[in-house]
Amino acid sequence: MLGWSRWINFINPVAYAFESLMANEFSGRDFPCAPYSLIPPYGELSNRICSVVGSTPAQASVSGDIYIGLAFSYYAANKWRNVGIVFAFIVGIGVAYLEAAEFVAPKKSKGEVLVFPRGQAPALVAHQNSNDIETVRGNSVKVHKQSSLVSAVIQRQTAVFQ
């Protein structure tokens, strides 16, 4: 990572989560060196070293804590701190989202559809709808003779999903 862009790592919650996961997986474990990674590939173990970062001479394994510390600058001591930071990011982003949602104006209603409770339509609306197929009078629905023509053209649907 370029030196001037290192600040991006500090505002990235995924970086904190990844460091915690790496520390959880590598901490307290020793990883054996593969035979082909020993240098030189011949001779006694006391004269050889593993080619992996963090290895020590005359040892056929590498400590996971030393490896992630030297290779990535990740430390097991930061594991729970990073978990707290990730939860702080979750709460902070959630609060910011809720605040922003309060200030977004909903789409204005244009009034194309007026809905009245059954039997509560004003007299003016009931009078205008008298030429419709169905008119509402009181709590009952009066169906005109045209409805039989409509039902002959449109079949009654009984399926739940259409």
Residue frames relative to the residue before (quaternion, step in Angstrom):
aa qw qx qy qz dx dy dz
M 1.0000 0.0000 0.0000 0.0000 0.00 0.00 0.00
L 0.4851 -0.6656 0.4862 0.2920 3.54 -0.95 0.87
G 0.6128 -0.6064 0.3739 0.3421 3.55 -1.06 0.79
W 0.6997 0.4749 -0.2818 0.4533 3.60 0.91 -0.85
S 0.7114 0.4349 -0.2693 0.4820 3.59 1.16 -0.39
R 0.3612 0.7561 -0.4790 0.2613 3.60 1.24 0.22
W 0.5811 0.6075 -0.3774 0.3883 3.64 1.07 -0.58
I 0.5582 0.6045 -0.3968 0.4069 3.61 1.15 -0.52
N 0.6157 0.5621 -0.3403 0.4350 3.58 1.07 -0.70
F 0.6740 0.5122 -0.3006 0.4393 3.60 1.05 -0.67
I 0.7257 0.3832 -0.2521 0.5128 3.62 1.14 -0.40
N 0.5791 0.5790 -0.3650 0.4429 3.58 1.29 0.18
P 0.3118 -0.7777 0.5083 0.1991 3.63 -0.39 1.12
V 0.5756 0.5866 -0.3850 0.4200 3.60 1.14 -0.49
A 0.6156 0.5465 -0.3515 0.4459 3.62 1.05 -0.68
Y 0.6589 0.4909 -0.3132 0.4762 3.60 0.97 -0.78
A 0.6496 0.5048 -0.3168 0.4721 3.59 0.97 -0.80
F 0.6588 0.5089 -0.3150 0.4558 3.59 0.96 -0.82
E 0.6351 0.5143 -0.3388 0.4662 3.60 0.97 -0.76
S 0.6457 0.5117 -0.3235 0.4654 3.61 0.98 -0.77
L 0.6611 0.4991 -0.3098 0.4668 3.58 0.96 -0.81
M 0.6502 0.5044 -0.3188 0.4703 3.60 0.96 -0.81
A 0.6566 0.4960 -0.3147 0.4731 3.60 0.93 -0.84
N 0.6407 0.5271 -0.3250 0.4539 3.59 1.01 -0.75
E 0.7115 0.4635 -0.2604 0.4594 3.59 0.95 -0.84
F 0.7849 0.3769 -0.1843 0.4559 3.60 0.86 -0.92
S 0.5768 0.6256 -0.3823 0.3602 3.61 1.12 -0.53
G 0.8445 0.1779 -0.1553 0.4806 3.55 -0.99 0.94
R 0.6367 0.5107 -0.3409 0.4665 3.61 1.17 0.29
D 0.2261 -0.7317 0.6244 0.1539 3.53 -1.24 0.57
F 0.1953 -0.7899 0.5762 0.0772 3.54 -0.87 1.01
P 0.3705 -0.7411 0.5092 0.2328 3.60 -0.66 1.06
C 0.4552 -0.6702 0.5168 0.2767 3.55 -1.12 0.71
A 0.4651 -0.6510 0.5227 0.2945 3.54 -1.05 0.76
P 0.6056 -0.5913 0.3774 0.3757 3.61 -1.01 0.68
Y 0.6799 0.4883 -0.3037 0.4550 3.62 1.01 -0.68
S 0.6636 0.5029 -0.3223 0.4504 3.64 1.20 -0.24
L 0.5202 0.6158 -0.4275 0.4093 3.59 1.26 0.07
I 0.1516 -0.7826 0.6015 0.0531 3.55 -1.00 0.93
P 0.5426 -0.3185 -0.7487 0.2088 1.74 -1.32 2.08
P 0.5957 -0.6264 0.3775 0.3319 3.56 -1.11 0.60
Y 0.7034 0.3912 -0.2566 0.5351 3.62 1.21 0.16
G 0.6781 0.5207 -0.3564 0.3770 3.58 -1.26 0.15
E 0.7120 -0.4400 0.3531 0.4181 3.50 -1.41 -0.15
L 0.6180 -0.5572 0.4084 0.3753 3.58 -1.24 0.46
S 0.6172 0.5667 -0.3598 0.4104 3.61 1.05 -0.63
N 0.7130 0.4246 -0.2539 0.4969 3.62 1.19 -0.40
R 0.6748 0.5085 -0.2804 0.4554 3.60 1.24 -0.13
I 0.1281 -0.7609 0.6304 0.0846 3.55 -1.34 0.38
C 0.4871 -0.6464 0.5042 0.3013 3.55 -1.14 0.64
S 0.4479 -0.7217 0.4661 0.2476 3.60 -1.01 0.79
V 0.5091 0.6422 -0.4201 0.3897 3.61 1.28 0.15
V 0.5874 -0.5789 0.4343 0.3622 3.58 -1.14 0.69
G 0.7971 0.3002 -0.2306 0.4705 3.59 -0.94 0.91
S 0.4961 0.6549 -0.4446 0.3567 3.59 1.19 0.07
T 0.2570 -0.7372 0.6046 0.1576 3.55 -1.27 0.49
P 0.5932 -0.5883 0.3990 0.3780 3.60 -1.09 0.65
A 0.8398 0.2039 -0.1897 0.4660 3.52 -1.21 0.74
Q 0.6267 0.4671 -0.3777 0.4964 3.61 1.12 0.52
A 0.3285 -0.7686 0.5234 0.1657 3.55 -0.91 0.95
S 0.7227 0.3485 -0.2503 0.5419 3.61 1.21 0.31
V 0.2937 -0.7335 0.5894 0.1686 3.53 -1.30 0.44
S 0.4318 -0.6868 0.5222 0.2632 3.57 -0.95 0.89
G 0.4894 -0.6815 0.4638 0.2845 3.58 -0.89 0.92
D 0.6281 0.5378 -0.3378 0.4497 3.60 1.04 -0.74
I 0.6737 0.4787 -0.2982 0.4776 3.58 0.92 -0.88
Y 0.6392 0.5466 -0.3284 0.4300 3.59 0.97 -0.84
I 0.7342 0.4019 -0.2688 0.4767 3.64 0.67 -0.97
G 0.6019 0.5568 -0.3624 0.4431 3.60 1.16 -0.48
L 0.7369 0.4059 -0.2339 0.4874 3.59 0.90 -0.90
A 0.7128 0.4654 -0.2713 0.4492 3.59 0.93 -0.82
F 0.8422 0.1750 -0.0460 0.5079 3.62 0.88 -0.89
S 0.3682 -0.7253 0.4792 0.3297 3.61 1.28 -0.25
Y 0.4118 0.6567 -0.5030 0.3823 3.55 0.99 0.93
Y 0.0827 -0.8092 0.5816 0.0068 3.57 -0.91 0.92
A 0.5460 -0.6402 0.4393 0.3149 3.55 -1.05 0.83
A 0.5847 0.5897 -0.3707 0.4159 3.60 1.14 -0.50
N 0.6816 0.4926 -0.2845 0.4602 3.62 1.16 -0.50
K 0.4131 0.7569 -0.4506 0.2312 3.59 1.25 -0.17
W 0.7555 0.3806 -0.2295 0.4813 3.62 0.64 -1.01
R 0.5677 0.5599 -0.3893 0.4612 3.57 1.15 -0.46
N 0.6768 0.4955 -0.2896 0.4610 3.58 0.95 -0.89
V 0.6066 0.5338 -0.3556 0.4698 3.60 1.05 -0.66
G 0.6457 0.5120 -0.3102 0.4741 3.59 1.00 -0.80
I 0.6454 0.5146 -0.3187 0.4659 3.58 1.01 -0.80
V 0.6379 0.5182 -0.3311 0.4635 3.59 0.99 -0.79
F 0.6653 0.4792 -0.3114 0.4804 3.61 0.93 -0.81
A 0.6153 0.5301 -0.3476 0.4686 3.60 1.07 -0.65
F 0.6214 0.5230 -0.3328 0.4791 3.59 1.06 -0.74
I 0.6504 0.5215 -0.3235 0.4476 3.60 0.91 -0.91
V 0.6825 0.4712 -0.2875 0.4790 3.58 0.86 -0.94
G 0.6688 0.5166 -0.3044 0.4395 3.60 0.89 -0.90
I 0.6797 0.4663 -0.2924 0.4849 3.56 0.91 -0.88
G 0.6261 0.5347 -0.3387 0.4555 3.61 1.05 -0.70
V 0.6577 0.4912 -0.3042 0.4833 3.59 0.97 -0.85
A 0.6436 0.5148 -0.3263 0.4629 3.59 0.96 -0.82
Y 0.6387 0.5216 -0.3231 0.4644 3.58 1.03 -0.77
L 0.6729 0.4917 -0.3022 0.4628 3.59 0.89 -0.89
E 0.6355 0.5153 -0.3258 0.4739 3.58 1.03 -0.75
A 0.6715 0.4891 -0.3026 0.4672 3.58 0.90 -0.89
A 0.6395 0.5349 -0.3326 0.4408 3.59 1.02 -0.74
E 0.6112 0.5538 -0.3521 0.4424 3.59 1.13 -0.51
F 0.7376 0.4324 -0.2302 0.4647 3.58 1.04 -0.70
V 0.5468 0.5825 -0.4165 0.4339 3.60 1.22 -0.12
A 0.3407 -0.7491 0.5342 0.1933 3.55 -0.72 1.09
P 0.4072 -0.6997 0.5167 0.2786 3.61 -0.83 0.88
K 0.6302 -0.5246 0.4064 0.4031 3.54 -1.25 0.39
K 0.4693 -0.6981 0.4715 0.2648 3.54 -0.85 1.01
S 0.4289 -0.6826 0.5312 0.2606 3.55 -1.03 0.83
K 0.2946 -0.7733 0.5391 0.1568 3.54 -0.92 0.90
G 0.4761 -0.7161 0.4119 0.3016 3.58 1.25 -0.02
E 0.2928 0.7667 -0.5300 0.2135 3.60 1.05 0.58
V 0.7811 0.2437 -0.1184 0.5626 3.57 1.04 -0.71
L 0.0875 -0.7689 0.6321 0.0406 3.53 -0.82 1.00
V 0.1053 -0.7991 0.5912 0.0298 3.55 -0.75 1.03
F 0.0771 -0.7816 0.6188 0.0177 3.54 -0.84 1.04
P 0.5374 -0.5904 0.4710 0.3753 3.59 -1.07 0.56
R 0.6371 -0.5582 0.3715 0.3802 3.56 -1.13 0.68
G 0.8250 0.1806 -0.1706 0.5076 3.54 -0.77 1.08
Q 0.6736 0.4968 -0.2972 0.4595 3.61 1.23 -0.04
A 0.3776 0.7302 -0.4945 0.2823 3.62 1.21 0.26
P 0.5078 -0.6397 0.4691 0.3359 3.61 -0.96 0.76
A 0.6485 -0.5483 0.3661 0.3806 3.58 -1.18 0.57
L 0.6195 0.5531 -0.3457 0.4368 3.58 1.01 -0.75
V 0.6776 0.4728 -0.2943 0.4802 3.60 0.92 -0.88
A 0.6445 0.5160 -0.3269 0.4600 3.61 0.94 -0.79
H 0.6513 0.5069 -0.3144 0.4691 3.60 1.03 -0.74
Q 0.6613 0.5063 -0.3114 0.4575 3.62 0.98 -0.80
N 0.7143 0.4486 -0.2497 0.4756 3.58 1.07 -0.70
S 0.3991 0.7446 -0.4707 0.2543 3.60 1.19 0.13
N 0.6721 0.4743 -0.3048 0.4800 3.62 1.16 -0.39
D 0.5021 0.6494 -0.4295 0.3764 3.60 1.25 -0.04
I 0.6700 -0.4836 0.3724 0.4226 3.53 -1.31 0.17
E 0.7913 0.1415 -0.0684 0.5908 3.57 0.94 -0.86
T 0.0594 -0.7782 0.6234 0.0476 3.57 -0.99 0.75
V 0.3495 -0.7346 0.5471 0.1972 3.49 -1.10 0.72
R 0.0747 0.7632 -0.6376 0.0734 3.58 -0.82 1.05
G 0.8076 -0.0137 -0.0425 0.5881 3.52 -0.42 1.22
N 0.7398 -0.3586 0.2894 0.4902 3.56 -0.85 -0.99
S 0.6487 0.5057 -0.3282 0.4646 3.60 1.23 -0.06
V 0.3446 -0.7196 0.5680 0.2020 3.53 -1.24 0.52
K 0.1886 -0.7732 0.5972 0.0998 3.59 -0.78 1.04
V 0.1797 -0.7921 0.5791 0.0696 3.57 -0.71 1.08
H 0.3889 -0.7327 0.5165 0.2123 3.56 -0.86 1.01
K 0.6859 -0.4833 0.3521 0.4147 3.55 -1.31 0.16
Q 0.5654 0.6179 -0.3844 0.3883 3.59 1.18 -0.47
S 0.5674 0.6265 -0.3903 0.3650 3.60 1.11 -0.52
S 0.6142 0.5362 -0.3648 0.4497 3.60 1.07 -0.57
L 0.6277 0.5178 -0.3364 0.4742 3.59 1.10 -0.63
V 0.6573 0.5057 -0.3084 0.4660 3.55 0.97 -0.85
S 0.6790 0.4859 -0.3038 0.4589 3.59 0.90 -0.84
A 0.6044 0.5436 -0.3695 0.4501 3.60 1.14 -0.47
V 0.6835 0.4663 -0.2786 0.4876 3.59 1.10 -0.68
I 0.7699 0.2890 -0.1483 0.5493 3.59 0.91 -0.89
Q 0.3273 -0.7509 0.5428 0.1857 3.54 -0.72 1.06
R 0.5220 -0.6297 0.4781 0.3199 3.53 -1.12 0.70
Q 0.2732 -0.7719 0.5589 0.1307 3.58 -0.84 1.05
T 0.1195 -0.8067 0.5768 0.0473 3.57 -0.85 0.98
A 0.5254 0.6398 -0.4172 0.3749 3.60 1.23 -0.18
V 0.4874 -0.6607 0.4871 0.2977 3.54 -1.13 0.69
F 0.7693 0.2425 -0.1308 0.5765 3.57 0.94 -0.94
Q 0.0603 -0.8075 0.5865 0.0183 3.56 -0.87 0.91
